Amino acid sequence: MLDAVVVGAGPNGLTAAVELARRGFSVAVFEARETVGGGARTEELTLPGFRHDPCAAAHPLGVNSPAFRALPLERYGLEWLHPELPMAHPFTDGSAAVLSRSVAETAASFGPRDAGTYRRLVEPFLPKWDTLVRDFMSLPRTALPRDPVTLARFGLAGLPPSTWLTSRFRDERAKTLFAGLVGHVMAPLSGFATGAIGLVFALAAHARGWPVARGGSQSISDALAAYLKDLGGEIHTDYEVKRLDDLPPARAYVFDTSPTALAKIAGFGNYYEHFRYGAGVFKVDYALDGPVPWTAKEARTAGTVQIGADSTEIGTALRAASRENRAPDKPFMITVQPSIVDPTRAPAGKQVFWAYGHVPSGWTGDLTDALERQLERFAPGFRDRVLARATAGPPELAARNANYVGGDIGSGAVSGLQILLRPKLSLSPYGTPHPAVFICSSATPPGPGVHGMSGHNAAKAVWRRLRQS
């Protein structure tokens, strides 16, 4: 009998398996797809030689993850590549605000009226970032806070809606960039704790940047898998689990799946009926005949580029997708250009480009034209650079990854109390009605992102159970 079986070989499932194997438990992982990866994969989606990331591409939470930083992943091929600028947010006048490794450079890009405000907002947290991120990503109750005072101060700043926080800024440049940060998790700007989301992304950039993984996001998953095998763990791919009886006997079962899938497999009925899924995304992967022709020079050296003319336009787009059940006319976009620091991703002189906009859950339309009209506003001539494109709306994304219900790449709405208390209102979010069954996906705290912390936290609950039995 195995000590633990993990279902799903995404970053969280692999991290949970590694954490258990490191402590001497026998572990086997079962993955429905033919390769490991989940939301951290790399594939040739367009043309030969162009290696795209179907989901996550830039990794501010990955490089800052306490779970990943405790593992020897570099020994197994993971290398973080840092663009000159972590992120840029261009405007229609050809200028841009930036999120730089330097707080001073970032603040200066907002203009003199908001530079001091931004510094006062982020600088108190930076010296204690490693402790803060560990405390924040261990909520609720998986570990006692190491610095409860700093965590409480962060909560005072971040728990109100992001619109409260951005009301400190006087000009639109800072408000727009910060609104874009919140939009990374598809949360309406007026939602509970959205200020914390923006702050985490900003602080992550200042602390360690927003890198990409050399060779693509698959490198993260491959490094976790290789380390797990060295620890004695087993990985079985192309193995779809439809019920618990499909799995070998084990003392514990850990699911890196959606709550909906877990309830079906384990026979939990309507246990997760109140879990809400969020808006979907429409994603396009591009093969380009050269760099994106950004008007703003800052965007040409940034790994990530946010697209939204101002905070009002961004807020309108987020509301349309998440509350009004319609595709926005001017979608807020997140784009990543890995080739500017990783020449292995495309043939010489060419580039891969990653872009998505928000749409309603399950939306079946085509947002390509709207996305490219937005890009042309900030990069005139963009369409002339396109060699090929691969599009994926909510149905295609859900077909590729069953955790993305309705095209929700966050595996659950990041709004209301569900930002912190997911998948149920519980102080033991990784447990289920069955004492030997656990959930470790992004549907659990701390939520979306390739950081492995949901798997890390769930593994703690599992090994406590295994030690007691």
Salt bridges, closest charged atoms under 4 A:
ASP3 OD1 - ARG251 NH1 2.70
GLU19 OE1 - ARG22 NH1 3.17
GLU19 OE1 - ARG23 NH1 2.97
GLU19 OE2 - HIS456 ND1 2.88
GLU31 OE2 - ARG41 NH2 3.54
GLU34 OE1 - ARG33 NE 3.77
GLU43 OE2 - ARG33 NH2 3.58
ASP53 OD2 - ARG345 NH2 3.04
GLU79 OE1 - ARG214 NE 2.79
ASP130 OD1 - ARG208 NH1 2.88
ASP171 OD1 - ARG113 NH2 2.52
GLU234 OE1 - HIS236 NE2 3.20
ASP246 OD1 - ARG243 NE 3.84
GLU273 OE2 - HIS274 NE2 3.77
ASP285 OD2 - LYS283 NZ 2.59
ASP289 OD1 - LYS350 NZ 2.51
GLU298 OE2 - LYS297 NZ 3.57
GLU313 OE1 - ARG377 NH1 3.19
GLU324 OE1 - ARG326 NE 2.97
ASP369 OD2 - ARG373 NH1 2.39
ASP369 OD1 - ARG383 NH2 2.75
GLU372 OE1 - ARG383 NE 2.85
GLU372 OE2 - ARG389 NE 2.88
